[in-house]
Amino acid sequence: MDLAVVDLSRLQFALTALYHFLFVPLTLGLSFMLVIMESIYVMTRRPIWRTITRFWGVLFGINFVLGVATGLTMEFQFGMNWSYYSHYVGDIFGAPLAIEGLMAFFMEATFVGLMFFGWDKLKPHAHLFVTFMVALGTNLSALWILAANGWMQNPVGAAFNPDTMRMEVTDFMAVIFNPVAQAKFVHTVSAGYVCAAVVVLGISAFYLLKGKHVGFAKRSMTVAAAFGLLSSLSVVVLGDESGYALTDNQKMKLAALEAMWRTEPAPAGLTAFGLPSLEDRHTHFEVKIPYVLGLISTRSIDKPVIGILELVAVAEDRIERGVVAYDALEKVKADHTDMAARAQFETVRNDLGYGLLLKRYVADPRLATPDQIKLAAWDTVPNVPLMFWVFRIMAGIGFLMIGLFATAFVLCTLRKHETRWFLRLAVLAIPLPWIAIESGWLLAEVGRQPWAVEGVLPTFLGASSLSVPQLWTTIICFTLLYGALAVVEVGLILRAVKKGPFAEQEAREADASTEGEPAVA
């Protein structure tokens, strides 16, 4: 496999995923914020809450359409750019995606039209139910997609079949209830809720700064403050749960994001600041917070946290056993009745993926030299400086969000919505959730490298047999198309914000007054 093809395929998928993830978090959060706002309308029957719900529903709809369009492109890439990956693990990976399409996406598609066009045709309680089903479908989509992604991070409930030469499901419930998938789902969804709350808070603050739609903005700001405070606290708590899940399932990712080159003895401290160096494999100018890493990763203060150098040594041992697995598998391929080879394969089958890492350096892993085995072992270490800094950006913004929403909640409780310094801060904070979310995506996906599926299939073996010109053509076309869509998306949202929440009502009143005027020759 041409590594340039692999790198370009990864670049294309990364660009598509990062772009798609600009829309997903806002959709996730706004859907349930609409449920809250419409619930207040149904309970109070005050028209202002209907107006509030419909306005934020317009922004949800704009974002929803772009999210669907970019999400479909991502799924096509599995067959287009990653055909061997799809062949090798499609039995497991494809099932959650199929369920997402059949159940969650169809639910969204069915009810979203009723939500937008059913305001004057459905009773308030019925329309609230429709809005809730849209929110449920949106979040169920995230559940099944993250179940698939979680399996890539922690491939449970599946095993390699030497007769079909593919991974196959052995326990579907283990795939669905994968602890890594569960931690990813709740953490990702709560981050989406924070994103939506920041957008509602920021736009409401913008209206208050301009002195427009004050009653609308104050009510929206109050909902955003309460919803955002709960969500931001959830992000930090559930992020801690994600860190704990790494300890059992992705030790190398945990060590890399901490730039922890050597095993940290108990009680393990968290590195608040440092300068990781790949050249001397050391983190300079470390500033540690005692006990914190041990509490997050092991839930104790008496257990060590394994470092990168020790994990590389473990990988080297697994690669050597993977060569034995590869040799046994080749014998089984040559003679399916060779029971001795099958028995030997069964003893080391879990290390086959590590043996495949050697294909980066030699066509037949059995011919690898000790130096090549060492190189392959170090390939299991992701980009440490990148991991170290994106984690701190993500975590830092997470704590800033708690401070932002705690302040907003206090000001709304005291009815000091128009505190101007805070309103300016709320507007400036609008981009921060996206920076944190994209950093989290980089942390999750770059931290898994060099694996497409952790410990099972190296990324460079999963790509399609494409050419470099083909990939550059599609990358350029996608970039231009998505750039145009981004301009359209931002333009539509800005136009909706500029028109304001009462634009439809004002238009109806203008039409009514025009109809009552006498004709003039």
Salt bridges, closest charged atoms under 4 A:
GLU38 OE2 - HIS127 ND1 2.63
ASP91 OD1 - ARG166 NH2 2.97
ASP120 OD1 - ARG50 NH2 2.84
ASP163 OD1 - HIS336 ND1 3.45
ASP163 OD1 - ARG342 NH2 2.53
ASP240 OD2 - ARG299 NH2 3.06
GLU241 OE1 - ARG299 NH2 3.03
GLU258 OE2 - ARG392 NH2 3.12
GLU264 OE1 - LYS288 NZ 3.54
ASP280 OD2 - HIS284 NE2 2.91
GLU286 OE2 - LYS288 NZ 3.79
GLU316 OE2 - LYS374 NZ 3.73
ASP327 OD2 - LYS331 NZ 3.30
ASP327 OD1 - ARG366 NH1 3.05
GLU330 OE2 - LYS333 NZ 3.31
GLU346 OE2 - ARG349 NH1 2.61
ASP351 OD1 - ARG318 NE 2.54
ASP351 OD2 - ARG321 NE 2.82
ASP364 OD2 - ARG366 NH2 2.99
GLU418 OE2 - LYS218 NZ 3.32
GLU445 OE1 - ARG448 NH1 2.56
GLU504 OE2 - ARG54 NH2 3.65
GLU504 OE2 - ARG508 NH1 3.14
